[in-house]
Structure formats: structure tokens, C-alpha cells
Amino acid sequence: MPVDPLGELEALLTGGSRVIMVSTHDVDLRPTGPDVTLFLLKIAEGSLAAGGRGGGFGERKVLQVSCFRRSGGILSKDFDTEEVSKVEEFEVPYYVSRIPFTLSSGADSMGYGVVDPELVAGFRVKAGLSPA
């Protein structure tokens, strides 16, 4: 059965796991939304993940990294790993804050993340993808 990148992306964003978004632009998943590259950093749950740091993220241990890209209205999943040696290359930016995003249904939601095209380009290189 083919994987639905949009369904997977929205499940990660709204599923209750601690996920940090790092994107090239504001995230708008409606069909008319702009092209965007979005990295999701899934971080550790539990008592150490909620204390002492801005945005409510303490330990910030990354467990999984995924990259989704929408270009010309087509959403694809370009990268996904839970491999420890690869995941350790990705760090949660210290300047994470609450940011709004729009789901494909048009519903607005809030998450944690940053809009930083340069950081996304660097993450793409770490993932073995072209920087643009």
C-alpha cells in the first residue's frame, strides 16, 4: 500500500509526540499553500523533555528525523531515519518557539519550531540531499 506523505506529516504534527518543525517558510498544507521544505525532529518524551529550556523542551534528544518537501503542489517524503549515528548529526535549534501552521483542511494549529531556510539547507546536506 502506498504511503500518503500528507497523512503521515499531519499525523506527526498533530499526534501528540514532541516534534520540532524546521521549515523554509510558514507551514501551510492546504492544496493552495506555497512550496516548503520541512524537517521534523521527534524528541524524547518523559520527565527530562519538559524542564528548564525555552519552549518547554529540556533534554532535546532527537530520536527521529524526517524531511518532507512540497514542490509544485506535490508533497514527498525525502528523508526519514531513526539510525542513532545519523540522528545525532541533527540538533534542535536553541531558538525554537511556538509557531502556527495550517493543516490541509484549513484548520489552524500550533506547534514548536523555527522558520530558517539556511538551517533547512544545512539539514538537507546532513541528510544526503541537495541543499536546495
Backbone torsions as a table, in degrees:
resi	resn	phi	psi	omega
1	MET	NA	128.9	-179.3
2	PRO	-65.2	145.0	178.9
3	VAL	-81.5	137.8	177.2
4	ASP	-96.3	101.8	-177.5
5	PRO	-58.3	-38.8	-179.5
6	LEU	-64.8	-45.4	178.2
7	GLY	-61.9	-41.6	178.8
8	GLU	-64.9	-44.4	179.8
9	LEU	-61.8	-48.3	-179.0
10	GLU	-65.8	-34.7	176.7
11	ALA	-64.3	-40.5	178.2
12	LEU	-65.5	-40.4	-177.6
13	LEU	-71.8	-29.8	-173.7
14	THR	-115.3	0.9	-171.1
15	GLY	-80.0	-1.9	178.1
16	GLY	95.6	-11.9	175.1
17	SER	-74.0	156.2	176.2
18	ARG	-80.3	109.9	-177.4
19	VAL	-129.0	132.1	176.2
20	ILE	-104.4	128.5	177.3
21	MET	-94.9	135.1	171.7
22	VAL	-128.2	112.9	-171.5
23	SER	-131.5	162.7	178.3
24	THR	-79.5	-26.6	-177.4
25	HIS	-146.5	173.7	171.8
26	ASP	-56.4	142.0	-175.5
27	VAL	-89.1	115.6	177.4
28	ASP	-134.1	105.1	-173.2
29	LEU	-91.7	5.6	175.0
30	ARG	-63.2	154.1	-179.5
31	PRO	-54.9	-27.3	-179.5
32	THR	-92.8	3.2	-178.2
33	GLY	-67.9	162.4	-177.5
34	PRO	-74.9	163.6	172.5
35	ASP	-62.3	144.1	-177.4
36	VAL	-156.3	146.9	167.8
37	THR	-114.0	132.6	-171.3
38	LEU	-136.6	120.4	171.3
39	PHE	-97.4	137.5	173.9
40	LEU	-114.4	124.1	177.2
41	LEU	-107.9	108.9	177.6
42	LYS	-84.0	125.5	-175.8
43	ILE	-113.5	164.0	-174.8
44	ALA	-58.6	139.9	173.9
45	GLU	-90.3	167.2	171.5
46	GLY	111.2	-173.7	-170.5
47	SER	-64.2	-31.3	-178.5
48	LEU	-80.4	-13.0	-175.3
49	ALA	-87.4	0.2	-172.6
50	ALA	-124.0	7.0	-173.3
51	GLY	-119.8	143.9	163.8
52	GLY	82.0	-11.9	-177.9
53	ARG	-115.1	156.7	177.0
54	GLY	-58.3	143.7	179.2
55	GLY	77.8	4.8	177.6
56	GLY	79.6	16.0	-179.6
57	PHE	-114.3	114.7	-174.7
58	GLY	-92.1	-77.5	-173.8
59	GLU	-64.4	-42.5	177.7
60	ARG	62.1	36.3	176.2
61	LYS	-80.6	119.4	-178.8
62	VAL	-80.7	129.5	-179.7
63	LEU	-105.3	-30.8	-176.8
64	GLN	-149.7	144.3	177.2
65	VAL	-127.9	129.7	176.5
66	SER	-130.3	147.1	176.6
67	CYS	-126.8	125.6	175.5
68	PHE	-117.2	145.8	-179.4
69	ARG	-139.5	130.6	172.5
70	ARG	-110.4	125.2	178.8
71	SER	-139.0	126.0	-179.4
72	GLY	61.0	30.6	178.6
73	GLY	84.0	-1.9	-179.0
74	ILE	-106.5	124.5	179.6
75	LEU	-96.2	131.9	176.8
76	SER	-133.7	156.4	174.2
77	LYS	-101.6	113.3	-174.0
78	ASP	-92.5	-20.7	-173.5
79	PHE	-159.9	143.4	175.7
80	ASP	-160.2	127.6	177.6
81	THR	-152.6	147.9	169.0
82	GLU	-120.2	5.3	-179.3
83	GLU	-63.7	119.4	-172.0
84	VAL	-55.5	-46.5	-176.9
85	SER	-63.4	-31.3	178.6
86	LYS	-81.6	-42.9	-178.6
87	VAL	-61.1	-34.5	-178.5
88	GLU	-63.9	-16.3	178.4
89	GLU	-75.2	-17.0	-176.5
90	PHE	-103.9	126.6	178.5
91	GLU	-116.3	144.8	176.2
92	VAL	-71.4	127.7	178.1
93	PRO	-61.3	144.1	-178.7
94	TYR	-71.5	-16.4	-175.1
95	TYR	-100.3	28.7	177.2
96	VAL	-64.6	139.4	176.0
97	SER	-143.3	175.5	175.7
98	ARG	-72.1	132.3	177.6
99	ILE	-136.7	145.6	177.9
100	PRO	-81.4	154.3	170.9
101	PHE	-147.4	160.3	-177.4
102	THR	-116.8	127.4	178.6
103	LEU	-78.1	167.5	-177.9
104	SER	-60.8	-26.1	178.7
105	SER	-75.6	-12.0	-175.5
106	GLY	96.8	-6.3	178.6
107	ALA	-69.8	136.1	176.7
108	ASP	-88.9	145.8	178.7
109	SER	-143.8	173.6	177.8
110	MET	-125.0	146.4	176.2
111	GLY	-146.8	-169.8	176.3
112	TYR	-113.2	137.6	178.6
113	GLY	170.4	-167.7	178.7
114	VAL	-144.6	150.9	169.8
115	VAL	-105.5	110.5	-174.4
116	ASP	-153.1	91.0	-177.7
117	PRO	-57.9	-34.9	179.2
118	GLU	-67.5	-40.0	177.8
119	LEU	-66.3	-39.8	177.1
120	VAL	-60.4	-44.3	178.5
121	ALA	-59.0	-42.6	177.4
122	GLY	-65.0	-40.7	176.8
123	PHE	-63.3	-39.4	179.3
124	ARG	-60.9	-41.2	178.4
125	VAL	-63.8	-44.5	178.3
126	LYS	-60.9	-30.4	-179.8
127	ALA	-83.9	-2.8	-179.4
128	GLY	81.4	21.4	179.0
129	LEU	-107.0	163.5	175.8
130	SER	-66.8	146.9	-175.3
131	PRO	-66.1	-20.4	-178.1
132	ALA	-108.0	NA	NA
